[in-house]
Amino acid sequence: MKKYHTLILIITVICSCNAQMNLKDYYYPVSSEGYTKVYKYIDKNDATKIEYWKVISIPETNTLKTFSYDAECNLYNTFTEVIKKEGAELIAYSNFEVDSTGKRKEIKATVVDKDVYKWNEDNKYSYAVTYTRDYGHVHFKKTRTASGFETITIKGEEYEAAKFRDNYIFYFLDHYTRQKFYQDAYYVKSIGMIKYKRKIPIQDQLIELELHEILTNDEFEKLKRIKQKNKRKNP
């Protein structure tokens, strides 16, 4: 009986280690060579809703930098994280908004909490930032909980995905109001986030952003130049 219990304990430890290893493998890859990839996401329910996430792996500092762009290739967010033994930690966060002159300006946030993605699936964790926009001070917090694994289909291909429930809450401190919503995020080995399903209370339609393709940086920069040229022609 003692040997049986010992065997069960060993199997449990092995399974726990594999789960942690698998979750790390499902995150955006960190390459010793470094890379720049641009993930193009399209809303399953509305093909006009497109986002581009430029992910840069910097091996010298063990960091990932993500630049988020809308359908017209306008930068709206930057997100910098460092990869550590336990997971990915937020070290810098910025939003971008258009001012009264039409120029896009950066709004740098202060990082309050830092846990973006943990290799251990048993944990619930959060990151949080504060920043000031034209309408006042904002405190933003995102809490993530692992929800196991699920097989999903994207563009006719099946993937085993690590699933997470993400809860968002924005506190608009000067107005004593808040906004809450949730999403289910799906990550695939050697790719990173392949899909999220987001439900915002004030919107009737579910947002289902799915990975359409991964562009090179040159391809994206060419696309961005075309979008900017068209915008100048048709302001």
Sine and cosine of phi, psi and omega as CSV:
sin_phi,cos_phi,sin_psi,cos_psi,sin_omega,cos_omega
0.00,0.00,-0.65,0.76,0.01,-1.00
-0.89,0.46,-0.66,0.75,0.01,-1.00
-0.90,0.43,-0.62,0.79,0.01,-1.00
-0.88,0.47,-0.71,0.70,0.02,-1.00
-0.89,0.45,-0.62,0.78,0.02,-1.00
-0.90,0.44,-0.65,0.76,0.01,-1.00
-0.89,0.45,-0.69,0.73,0.03,-1.00
-0.88,0.48,-0.66,0.75,0.01,-1.00
-0.89,0.46,-0.68,0.73,0.00,-1.00
-0.89,0.45,-0.70,0.71,0.00,-1.00
-0.89,0.46,-0.65,0.76,0.00,-1.00
-0.88,0.47,-0.68,0.73,0.01,-1.00
-0.90,0.43,-0.68,0.73,0.01,-1.00
-0.89,0.45,-0.70,0.71,0.01,-1.00
-0.88,0.47,-0.64,0.76,0.01,-1.00
-0.89,0.45,-0.68,0.73,0.00,-1.00
-0.90,0.44,-0.66,0.75,-0.01,-1.00
-0.91,0.41,-0.61,0.79,0.02,-1.00
-0.88,0.47,-0.67,0.74,0.02,-1.00
-0.90,0.43,-0.69,0.72,-0.01,-1.00
-0.89,0.46,-0.67,0.74,-0.03,-1.00
-0.89,0.46,-0.66,0.75,-0.01,-1.00
-0.90,0.43,-0.60,0.80,0.07,-1.00
-0.91,0.42,-0.65,0.76,0.01,-1.00
-0.90,0.44,-0.43,0.90,-0.05,-1.00
-0.99,0.10,-0.17,0.99,0.00,-1.00
-0.99,0.15,0.10,-0.99,0.06,-1.00
-0.83,0.55,0.74,-0.68,-0.05,-1.00
-0.91,0.41,0.57,-0.82,0.10,-1.00
-0.93,-0.38,0.91,-0.42,-0.13,-0.99
-0.98,-0.22,0.64,-0.77,0.09,-1.00
-0.93,0.36,-0.34,0.94,0.03,-1.00
-1.00,0.04,-0.38,0.93,-0.10,-0.99
0.99,0.17,0.44,-0.90,0.01,-1.00
-0.29,-0.96,0.27,-0.96,0.21,-0.98
-0.76,-0.65,0.86,-0.51,0.04,-1.00
-0.81,-0.59,0.56,-0.83,0.04,-1.00
-0.88,-0.48,0.92,-0.39,-0.02,-1.00
-1.00,0.05,0.84,-0.54,0.04,-1.00
-0.98,-0.20,0.89,-0.46,0.01,-1.00
-0.94,-0.34,0.66,-0.75,0.04,-1.00
-0.80,-0.60,0.67,-0.74,0.03,-1.00
-0.94,0.34,0.82,-0.57,-0.02,-1.00
-0.86,0.51,-0.50,0.87,-0.08,-1.00
-0.99,-0.13,-0.14,0.99,-0.02,-1.00
-0.39,-0.92,0.99,-0.15,-0.11,-0.99
-0.92,0.40,-0.20,0.98,0.04,-1.00
-0.98,0.18,-0.27,0.96,0.00,-1.00
-1.00,-0.02,0.96,-0.26,-0.08,-1.00
-0.80,-0.60,0.62,-0.79,0.13,-0.99
-0.75,-0.66,0.56,-0.83,0.08,-1.00
-0.88,-0.48,0.80,-0.59,0.05,-1.00
-0.90,-0.43,0.94,-0.33,0.04,-1.00
-1.00,0.05,0.91,-0.42,-0.04,-1.00
-0.95,-0.33,0.83,-0.55,-0.02,-1.00
-0.89,-0.46,0.84,-0.55,0.07,-1.00
-0.99,-0.12,0.82,-0.57,-0.04,-1.00
-0.88,-0.47,0.99,-0.13,-0.11,-0.99
-0.91,0.42,-0.49,0.87,-0.03,-1.00
-0.88,0.48,-0.54,0.84,-0.01,-1.00
-0.92,-0.40,0.03,1.00,-0.01,-1.00
0.83,0.56,0.67,0.74,-0.05,-1.00
-0.87,-0.50,0.39,-0.92,0.17,-0.99
-0.87,-0.49,0.73,-0.68,0.07,-1.00
-0.87,-0.49,0.78,-0.62,0.00,-1.00
-0.88,-0.47,0.80,-0.60,0.06,-1.00
-0.93,-0.38,0.87,-0.49,-0.07,-1.00
-0.98,-0.22,0.74,-0.67,-0.04,-1.00
-0.81,-0.58,0.50,-0.87,0.07,-1.00
-1.00,0.08,-0.14,-0.99,-0.08,-1.00
-0.88,0.48,-0.45,0.89,0.02,-1.00
-1.00,-0.08,0.24,0.97,0.02,-1.00
0.91,0.42,0.52,0.85,0.12,-0.99
-1.00,0.00,0.79,-0.62,0.00,-1.00
-0.94,0.34,0.78,-0.63,0.01,-1.00
-0.81,-0.59,-0.18,0.98,-0.03,-1.00
-0.31,-0.95,0.59,-0.81,0.17,-0.99
-0.78,-0.62,0.53,-0.85,-0.16,-0.99
-0.55,-0.83,0.88,-0.48,-0.03,-1.00
-0.88,-0.48,0.77,-0.64,-0.01,-1.00
-0.72,-0.69,0.48,-0.88,0.05,-1.00
-0.95,-0.33,0.66,-0.75,-0.01,-1.00
-1.00,-0.04,0.87,-0.50,-0.02,-1.00
-0.87,-0.49,-0.02,-1.00,-0.06,-1.00
-0.87,0.50,-0.61,0.79,-0.08,-1.00
-1.00,-0.02,-0.34,0.94,-0.05,-1.00
0.33,-0.94,-0.29,-0.96,-0.02,-1.00
-0.99,-0.16,0.74,-0.67,-0.04,-1.00
-0.85,-0.53,0.69,-0.72,0.00,-1.00
-0.96,0.28,0.75,-0.67,0.05,-1.00
-0.83,-0.55,-0.27,0.96,0.04,-1.00
-0.37,-0.93,0.58,-0.81,-0.07,-1.00
-0.50,-0.87,0.74,-0.68,0.04,-1.00
-0.64,-0.77,0.59,-0.81,0.21,-0.98
-0.95,-0.31,0.30,-0.95,0.04,-1.00
-0.76,-0.64,0.69,-0.72,0.06,-1.00
-0.68,-0.74,0.38,-0.93,0.00,-1.00
-1.00,0.00,0.80,-0.60,-0.01,-1.00
-1.00,0.09,-0.09,-1.00,-0.08,-1.00
-0.91,0.41,-0.35,0.94,0.01,-1.00
-1.00,-0.01,-0.05,1.00,-0.01,-1.00
1.00,-0.02,0.03,1.00,0.01,-1.00
-1.00,0.02,0.58,-0.82,0.02,-1.00
-1.00,0.05,0.84,-0.55,-0.04,-1.00
-0.88,-0.48,0.51,-0.86,-0.03,-1.00
-1.00,0.03,0.69,-0.73,0.09,-1.00
-0.88,-0.47,0.97,-0.25,-0.04,-1.00
-0.99,0.15,0.68,-0.73,-0.01,-1.00
-0.98,-0.19,0.35,-0.94,0.16,-0.99
-0.99,-0.15,0.82,-0.58,-0.01,-1.00
-0.98,0.20,0.84,-0.55,-0.02,-1.00
-0.98,-0.19,-0.66,0.76,0.07,-1.00
-0.70,-0.71,0.41,-0.91,-0.32,-0.95
-0.78,-0.63,-0.11,0.99,-0.15,-0.99
-0.99,0.17,0.93,-0.37,-0.05,-1.00
-1.00,-0.07,-0.73,0.68,-0.11,-0.99
-0.43,-0.90,0.87,-0.49,-0.02,-1.00
-0.97,-0.25,0.60,-0.80,0.01,-1.00
-0.95,0.32,-0.42,0.91,-0.02,-1.00
-1.00,0.05,0.92,-0.39,-0.12,-0.99
-0.95,0.30,-0.18,0.98,-0.03,-1.00
-0.98,0.19,-0.20,0.98,-0.12,-0.99
-1.00,-0.02,0.55,-0.84,0.27,-0.96
-0.97,-0.25,0.71,-0.71,-0.12,-0.99
-0.48,-0.88,0.21,-0.98,-0.13,-0.99
-0.58,-0.81,0.39,-0.92,0.34,-0.94
-0.80,-0.60,0.42,-0.91,-0.05,-1.00
-0.50,-0.86,0.53,-0.85,0.03,-1.00
-0.64,-0.77,0.35,-0.94,0.15,-0.99
-0.80,-0.60,0.56,-0.83,0.03,-1.00
-0.38,-0.93,0.21,-0.98,-0.04,-1.00
-0.85,-0.53,0.84,-0.55,0.07,-1.00
-0.95,-0.32,-0.02,-1.00,-0.04,-1.00
-0.86,0.51,-0.51,0.86,-0.05,-1.00
-1.00,-0.04,0.05,1.00,0.09,-1.00
0.74,-0.67,-0.20,-0.98,-0.06,-1.00
-1.00,0.08,0.63,-0.77,-0.04,-1.00
-0.78,-0.63,0.69,-0.72,0.17,-0.98
-0.89,-0.45,0.85,-0.53,-0.06,-1.00
-0.87,-0.50,0.74,-0.67,0.01,-1.00
-0.72,-0.69,0.70,-0.71,0.07,-1.00
-0.83,-0.55,0.84,-0.55,0.01,-1.00
-0.93,-0.37,0.74,-0.68,-0.08,-1.00
-0.88,-0.48,0.68,-0.73,0.07,-1.00
-0.74,-0.67,0.76,-0.65,0.03,-1.00
-0.93,0.36,0.64,-0.77,-0.04,-1.00
-0.84,-0.54,0.39,0.92,0.02,-1.00
1.00,0.06,-0.43,-0.90,-0.06,-1.00
-0.85,-0.53,0.49,-0.87,-0.05,-1.00
-0.52,-0.86,0.60,-0.80,0.09,-1.00
-1.00,0.03,0.83,-0.55,0.00,-1.00
-0.82,-0.57,0.36,-0.93,0.00,-1.00
-0.89,-0.46,0.82,-0.57,0.04,-1.00
-0.81,-0.58,0.85,-0.52,0.01,-1.00
0.79,0.61,0.65,0.76,0.06,-1.00
0.99,0.14,-0.04,1.00,0.01,-1.00
-0.96,-0.28,0.68,-0.73,0.04,-1.00
-1.00,-0.03,0.64,-0.77,0.02,-1.00
-0.70,-0.71,0.59,-0.80,0.21,-0.98
-1.00,0.07,0.85,-0.52,-0.10,-0.99
-0.85,-0.52,0.63,-0.77,0.21,-0.98
-0.98,0.18,0.79,-0.62,-0.10,-0.99
-0.94,-0.33,0.64,-0.77,0.01,-1.00
-0.73,-0.68,0.61,-0.79,0.18,-0.98
-0.99,-0.14,0.87,-0.50,0.00,-1.00
-0.94,-0.34,0.81,-0.59,0.08,-1.00
-0.94,-0.33,0.81,-0.59,-0.02,-1.00
-0.95,-0.32,0.61,-0.79,0.14,-0.99
-0.57,-0.82,0.79,-0.61,0.05,-1.00
-0.93,-0.36,0.83,-0.56,0.10,-0.99
-0.97,-0.23,0.87,-0.49,0.06,-1.00
-1.00,-0.09,1.00,-0.06,-0.29,-0.96
-0.91,0.41,-0.56,0.83,-0.03,-1.00
-0.97,0.24,-0.30,0.95,-0.06,-1.00
-0.93,-0.38,-0.01,1.00,0.04,-1.00
0.83,0.56,0.65,0.76,0.04,-1.00
-0.77,-0.64,0.22,-0.97,0.04,-1.00
-0.53,-0.85,0.36,-0.93,0.06,-1.00
-0.75,-0.66,0.73,-0.68,-0.01,-1.00
-0.81,-0.58,0.59,-0.80,0.18,-0.98
-0.38,-0.92,0.16,-0.99,-0.02,-1.00
-0.74,-0.68,0.28,-0.96,0.13,-0.99
-0.54,-0.84,0.41,-0.91,0.19,-0.98
-0.96,-0.29,0.85,-0.53,-0.05,-1.00
-0.94,-0.35,0.62,-0.79,-0.08,-1.00
-0.84,-0.55,0.78,-0.63,-0.02,-1.00
-0.86,-0.51,0.64,-0.77,-0.05,-1.00
-0.84,-0.54,0.58,-0.82,-0.02,-1.00
-0.79,0.62,0.71,-0.71,0.10,-1.00
0.91,0.41,0.11,0.99,0.02,-1.00
-0.87,-0.49,-0.80,0.60,-0.14,-0.99
0.95,-0.30,-0.53,-0.85,-0.05,-1.00
-0.94,0.35,0.83,-0.56,-0.03,-1.00
-0.95,-0.31,-0.30,0.95,-0.03,-1.00
-0.25,-0.97,0.52,-0.85,0.31,-0.95
-0.65,-0.76,0.53,-0.85,0.11,-0.99
-0.91,-0.41,0.88,-0.48,-0.11,-0.99
-0.85,-0.53,0.71,-0.70,0.04,-1.00
-0.86,-0.50,0.92,-0.39,0.05,-1.00
-0.97,-0.24,0.82,-0.58,-0.12,-0.99
-0.81,0.58,-0.60,0.80,-0.08,-1.00
-0.98,0.18,-0.06,1.00,0.03,-1.00
-0.91,-0.41,0.71,-0.70,-0.02,-1.00
-0.96,0.29,-0.63,0.78,-0.12,-0.99
-1.00,0.05,0.68,-0.74,0.10,-1.00
-0.95,0.32,0.72,-0.70,0.08,-1.00
-1.00,0.02,0.83,-0.56,0.03,-1.00
-0.81,-0.58,1.00,0.04,-0.03,-1.00
-1.00,0.10,0.86,-0.51,-0.05,-1.00
-0.84,-0.54,0.55,-0.83,0.02,-1.00
-0.93,0.36,0.85,-0.53,0.00,-1.00
-1.00,-0.09,-0.70,0.72,0.03,-1.00
-0.26,-0.97,0.25,-0.97,0.08,-1.00
-0.90,-0.43,0.88,-0.48,-0.03,-1.00
-1.00,-0.09,0.41,-0.91,0.20,-0.98
-0.98,0.22,0.26,-0.97,0.03,-1.00
-0.89,0.45,-0.63,0.78,0.02,-1.00
-0.88,0.47,-0.67,0.74,0.02,-1.00
-0.89,0.45,-0.67,0.74,-0.01,-1.00
-0.93,0.37,-0.68,0.73,0.00,-1.00
-0.89,0.46,-0.60,0.80,0.07,-1.00
-0.90,0.43,-0.71,0.71,0.03,-1.00
-0.88,0.48,-0.66,0.75,-0.02,-1.00
-0.90,0.44,-0.66,0.75,0.03,-1.00
-0.88,0.47,-0.64,0.77,0.02,-1.00
-0.91,0.42,-0.69,0.72,0.01,-1.00
-0.89,0.46,-0.69,0.72,-0.01,-1.00
-0.92,0.39,-0.60,0.80,0.04,-1.00
-0.90,0.43,-0.69,0.72,0.02,-1.00
-0.90,0.43,-0.57,0.82,0.00,-1.00
-0.92,0.40,-0.61,0.79,0.04,-1.00
-0.93,0.38,-0.56,0.83,0.02,-1.00
-0.95,0.30,-0.58,0.81,-0.06,-1.00
-0.80,-0.60,0.94,0.34,-0.08,-1.00
-0.91,0.41,0.00,0.00,0.00,0.00
